[in-house]
């Protein structure tokens, strides 16, 4: 089974009246600085502060009510956790969320406040999938995967569907798009929708420089993993390898990947706040950082960039705002 644009349209129907439709934001100052036209889709304004609500709600909406009532389980560093927790709350279903100990405190607290039970694990020494399988067997829970699940990908793809609709409304044909990539649920769905609307568009995955598994996997034609010793502040997209389903989509729809440093992500967080008036988290802003750092040239072209989340701890956001200049791309 794979995901089609019709699946994304069906997800959009389920999400109508539930998900927010963030506008495309534009800054004349950023356009002047970059020498082109930049349109930003701020999913940091979505319910729970990220695009993850879309895939989670679509998945729960499509479940058999009796199965849903027994409860759902998910593993996440925080954004998928919150999306599943809120979706379960809206359906009156219990939710158990497996989160890493080092997830931002804001994300752990928000997940619990949506009514979910939070189970913590060590991402560097414990296997979250094994822990989840034990809990599913003990409690009869149904797994909502963070990215490698058709209904999740279709829900995240509604971001791309909205971008295409909003570009058409504005009379804009984008030359390329940049989107954060972790496991690939978002960029998989977004690329399907955008390539359907704009067949010539290039869609590029953006990642932390040491977590460039998408870039290397696309270049080599097979899924590769990151070095287990790699670290980054971009907690929302620190997956070890692209998903199986999402990579099969990406092989057909994606162009070359681009990696950014943590410092470039922080600087982009600062500029997103100052120029676009939005709060973005490090993993959510890597696509914007790829442009603002000069790793991708915009000159004379039009680009759409997804800012995928805004769930950032206050201390880290203050660190971003305290940066005085943009780091140079290596």
C-alpha positions as CSV (number, residue, x, y, z in Angstrom):
1,X,0.0,0.0,0.0
2,X,1.2,3.5,-0.7
3,X,-0.2,7.1,-0.3
4,X,-1.9,9.0,-3.0
5,X,-3.0,12.6,-3.5
6,X,-6.6,11.3,-3.1
7,X,-5.7,10.0,0.4
8,X,-4.4,13.5,1.2
9,X,-7.6,15.1,0.0
10,X,-9.6,12.6,2.1
11,X,-7.5,13.6,5.1
12,X,-8.1,17.3,4.4
13,X,-11.9,16.5,4.6
14,X,-11.5,14.8,8.0
15,X,-9.4,17.7,9.3
16,X,-11.7,20.5,8.1
17,X,-12.8,22.5,11.1
18,X,-10.3,20.7,13.3
19,X,-6.9,21.8,12.0
20,X,-5.8,25.4,11.5
21,X,-5.0,26.6,8.0
22,X,-1.9,28.8,8.5
23,X,-1.4,31.5,5.9
24,X,1.7,31.8,3.7
25,X,3.9,34.5,5.3
26,X,6.1,36.8,3.4
27,X,8.7,39.5,4.4
28,X,9.8,42.2,2.1
29,X,13.0,42.5,4.1
30,X,13.8,38.8,3.7
31,X,13.0,39.0,0.0
32,X,15.4,41.8,-0.5
33,X,18.1,40.1,1.5
34,X,17.8,36.8,-0.4
35,X,17.1,38.4,-3.9
36,X,14.0,36.4,-4.6
37,X,10.5,35.6,-3.2
38,X,10.2,33.6,-0.1
39,X,6.8,32.2,1.1
40,X,6.8,30.6,4.5
41,X,4.1,28.1,5.7
42,X,4.2,28.4,9.6
43,X,3.0,25.1,11.0
44,X,4.3,26.4,14.3
45,X,0.9,28.1,14.4
46,X,-0.9,24.7,14.1
47,X,-2.8,23.2,17.1
48,X,-0.2,21.8,19.6
49,X,2.4,24.0,17.9
50,X,3.3,21.7,15.0
51,X,2.1,19.9,11.9
52,X,1.9,16.6,13.8
53,X,-1.7,17.2,14.8
54,X,-2.7,16.7,11.2
55,X,-1.4,13.1,10.9
56,X,-2.5,12.1,14.4
57,X,-6.0,13.3,14.0
58,X,-6.4,11.8,10.6
59,X,-5.2,8.4,11.9
60,X,-7.5,8.4,14.9
61,X,-10.4,9.7,12.8
62,X,-10.1,6.7,10.5
63,X,-9.9,4.1,13.3
64,X,-12.7,1.7,14.2
65,X,-14.3,3.4,17.3
66,X,-14.1,0.3,19.4
67,X,-10.3,0.0,18.7
68,X,-9.8,3.7,19.4
69,X,-11.7,3.5,22.7
70,X,-9.2,0.9,24.0
71,X,-6.5,3.5,23.7
72,X,-3.5,4.5,21.5
73,X,0.2,4.6,22.0
74,X,2.9,6.7,20.3
75,X,6.7,7.3,20.6
76,X,8.0,10.8,20.1
77,X,10.4,13.5,21.2
78,X,7.4,15.8,21.7
79,X,5.5,17.1,18.6
80,X,4.0,13.8,17.6
81,X,3.4,13.1,21.3
82,X,1.3,16.3,21.6
83,X,-0.5,15.7,18.3
84,X,-1.6,12.2,19.4
85,X,-2.4,13.3,22.9
86,X,-4.7,16.1,21.8
87,X,-6.3,14.0,19.1
88,X,-7.0,11.2,21.6
89,X,-8.5,13.8,24.0
90,X,-10.8,15.1,21.3
91,X,-12.1,11.5,20.7
92,X,-12.3,10.7,24.4
93,X,-9.7,7.9,24.1
94,X,-6.7,7.2,26.4
95,X,-3.2,7.8,25.1
96,X,0.2,6.6,26.3
97,X,3.2,8.4,24.9
98,X,6.8,7.1,25.1
99,X,9.2,10.1,25.2
100,X,13.0,10.4,25.6
101,X,14.3,11.7,28.9
102,X,16.1,14.5,27.1
103,X,13.0,15.8,25.3
104,X,12.3,19.5,26.0
105,X,10.5,20.0,29.3
106,X,7.9,22.1,27.5
107,X,7.0,19.2,25.2
108,X,6.8,16.7,28.1
109,X,4.7,19.0,30.2
110,X,2.3,19.8,27.3
111,X,1.8,16.2,26.4
112,X,0.8,15.3,30.0
113,X,-1.5,18.4,30.2
114,X,-3.4,17.1,27.1
115,X,-4.2,14.1,29.3
116,X,-1.7,11.5,28.0
117,X,0.4,9.2,30.2
118,X,4.0,9.9,29.5
119,X,6.5,7.1,29.7
120,X,10.2,8.2,29.6
121,X,13.2,6.3,28.1
122,X,16.9,6.8,27.3
123,X,17.1,7.4,23.5
124,X,20.8,6.4,23.5
125,X,20.6,3.1,25.4
126,X,17.0,1.9,25.2
127,X,14.8,0.8,22.3
128,X,11.6,2.7,22.2
129,X,9.9,0.3,19.8
130,X,10.6,-2.6,22.1
131,X,9.1,-0.7,25.0
132,X,6.1,0.2,22.9
133,X,5.5,-3.4,21.9
134,X,5.4,-4.5,25.5
135,X,2.9,-1.8,26.5
136,X,0.7,-2.6,23.5
137,X,0.7,-6.3,24.4
138,X,-0.1,-5.6,28.1
139,X,-2.8,-2.9,27.5
140,X,-4.3,-3.7,24.1
141,X,-3.2,-0.3,22.7
142,X,-3.0,0.7,19.0
143,X,0.2,2.3,17.7
144,X,0.1,5.6,15.9
145,X,3.5,5.8,14.2
146,X,5.3,9.1,14.1
147,X,5.9,9.0,10.3
148,X,5.9,5.6,8.6
149,X,2.2,5.0,8.4
150,X,-0.1,5.8,5.4
151,X,-2.8,7.7,7.4
152,X,-0.1,9.8,9.1
153,X,1.6,10.7,5.9
154,X,-1.7,11.6,4.3
155,X,-2.6,13.8,7.2
156,X,0.8,15.6,7.1
157,X,0.4,15.9,3.3
158,X,-2.5,18.4,3.9
159,X,0.3,20.9,4.6
160,X,1.3,20.6,0.9
161,X,-2.3,20.6,-0.3
162,X,-2.8,23.9,1.5
163,X,0.4,25.4,0.1
164,X,-0.7,24.5,-3.4
165,X,-4.1,26.0,-2.9
166,X,-2.6,29.2,-1.3
167,X,-0.1,29.6,-4.1
168,X,-2.9,29.2,-6.7
169,X,-4.9,31.8,-4.8
170,X,-2.0,34.2,-5.0
171,X,-1.1,33.4,-8.6
172,X,2.3,32.1,-7.6
173,X,4.2,29.1,-9.2
174,X,7.1,28.2,-6.8
175,X,10.3,27.1,-8.3
176,X,11.3,24.9,-5.3
177,X,10.3,24.0,-1.8
178,X,12.3,23.2,1.3
179,X,10.9,21.2,4.2
180,X,12.3,19.8,7.4
181,X,12.9,16.0,7.2
182,X,13.1,13.5,10.1
183,X,11.4,10.2,9.4
184,X,9.8,11.8,6.4
185,X,6.1,11.8,7.1
186,X,5.8,15.6,6.5
187,X,8.1,15.9,3.5
188,X,6.7,12.7,2.0
189,X,3.1,14.0,2.1
190,X,4.1,17.5,1.2
191,X,6.1,16.4,-1.8
192,X,3.2,14.3,-3.1
193,X,0.8,17.2,-3.0
194,X,3.2,19.8,-4.4
195,X,4.4,17.6,-7.3
196,X,0.8,16.9,-8.2
197,X,0.1,20.7,-8.3
198,X,3.4,21.8,-9.7
199,X,5.0,18.9,-11.6
200,X,8.3,20.8,-12.2
201,X,8.8,21.9,-8.6
202,X,12.0,20.6,-6.8
203,X,11.3,19.6,-3.2
204,X,14.4,19.5,-1.0
205,X,14.7,17.9,2.5
206,X,16.4,20.0,5.1
207,X,18.2,18.3,8.1
208,X,20.8,18.9,10.8
209,X,24.2,18.5,9.2
210,X,25.1,15.4,11.3
211,X,21.7,13.9,10.7
212,X,21.8,14.0,6.9
213,X,20.4,10.6,6.4
214,X,17.9,11.8,3.8
215,X,20.5,13.6,1.8
216,X,22.8,10.6,1.8
217,X,20.0,8.1,1.2
218,X,18.7,10.0,-1.8
219,X,22.1,10.3,-3.2
220,X,22.8,6.6,-2.9
221,X,19.4,5.3,-3.7
222,X,19.1,3.2,-0.5
223,X,18.3,4.1,3.1
224,X,21.3,4.8,5.3
225,X,21.6,5.6,9.0
226,X,23.3,8.4,10.9
227,X,26.3,7.9,13.1
228,X,24.9,6.9,16.6
229,X,27.3,9.4,18.2
230,X,25.7,12.3,16.3
231,X,24.1,15.0,18.4
232,X,22.0,18.1,17.6
233,X,19.7,20.6,19.3
234,X,17.1,19.9,16.5
235,X,15.3,17.3,18.7
236,X,12.1,17.2,16.6
237,X,13.9,15.5,13.6
238,X,16.6,13.3,15.1
239,X,15.6,10.1,13.4
240,X,18.3,7.5,12.7
241,X,17.1,6.7,9.1
242,X,14.3,7.6,6.7
243,X,11.1,5.5,7.0
244,X,10.5,2.6,4.6
245,X,7.2,4.0,3.2
246,X,8.4,7.6,3.3
247,X,11.7,6.8,1.5
248,X,9.8,5.0,-1.3
249,X,7.8,8.2,-1.7
250,X,10.9,10.4,-1.5
251,X,12.8,8.5,-4.2
252,X,10.1,9.5,-6.6
253,X,9.4,13.1,-5.4
254,X,12.5,14.6,-3.8
255,X,15.6,16.4,-4.9
256,X,18.9,16.7,-3.2
257,X,19.0,17.2,0.6
258,X,20.7,20.1,2.5
259,X,22.2,20.0,6.0
260,X,22.5,23.0,8.4
261,X,24.4,23.5,11.6
262,X,22.8,24.0,15.0
263,X,24.1,27.6,14.9
264,X,22.4,28.2,11.6
265,X,19.2,26.8,13.0
266,X,19.4,29.2,16.0
267,X,20.1,32.2,13.8
268,X,17.0,31.2,11.6
269,X,14.9,31.0,14.8
270,X,16.0,34.6,15.6
271,X,15.2,35.8,12.1
272,X,11.9,34.0,12.0
273,X,10.9,35.9,15.1
274,X,12.3,39.3,14.0
275,X,11.1,39.2,10.4
276,X,8.1,36.9,10.3
277,X,6.9,37.4,14.0
278,X,6.8,33.6,14.6
279,X,8.3,31.4,17.3
280,X,10.1,28.3,15.7
281,X,12.0,25.4,17.3
282,X,15.4,24.3,15.9
283,X,14.1,21.2,14.1
284,X,11.2,23.2,12.7
285,X,13.3,25.9,11.2
286,X,16.1,24.0,9.4
287,X,14.5,24.5,6.0
288,X,14.4,28.3,6.5
289,X,18.0,28.1,7.8
290,X,19.1,26.5,4.6
291,X,18.0,29.6,2.7
292,X,19.1,32.2,5.3
293,X,22.5,30.7,5.7
294,X,23.1,30.7,1.9
295,X,23.4,27.0,1.6
296,X,20.6,27.2,-1.0
297,X,20.4,30.2,-3.3
298,X,17.1,32.0,-3.9
299,X,18.3,34.7,-6.2
300,X,15.7,35.4,-8.9
301,X,13.4,32.5,-7.9
302,X,10.4,31.8,-5.7
303,X,10.5,29.3,-2.9
304,X,8.1,27.9,-0.4
305,X,9.5,26.9,3.0
306,X,7.8,24.9,5.7
307,X,8.5,25.9,9.4
308,X,7.2,22.7,10.9
309,X,7.0,23.5,14.7
310,X,7.4,26.0,17.4
311,X,7.7,24.0,20.6
312,X,10.9,25.4,22.0
313,X,12.0,25.7,25.6
314,X,12.3,29.4,26.7
315,X,16.0,29.1,27.5
316,X,16.9,27.8,24.1
317,X,14.8,30.5,22.4
318,X,16.6,33.2,24.5
319,X,19.8,31.7,23.2
320,X,18.6,32.2,19.6
321,X,17.5,35.7,20.2
322,X,20.9,36.6,21.8
323,X,22.7,35.7,18.5
324,X,24.1,38.9,17.0
325,X,25.1,37.7,13.5
326,X,24.4,34.9,11.0
327,X,27.0,32.2,10.9
328,X,28.7,31.6,7.6
329,X,27.9,28.4,5.7
330,X,30.8,26.0,5.6
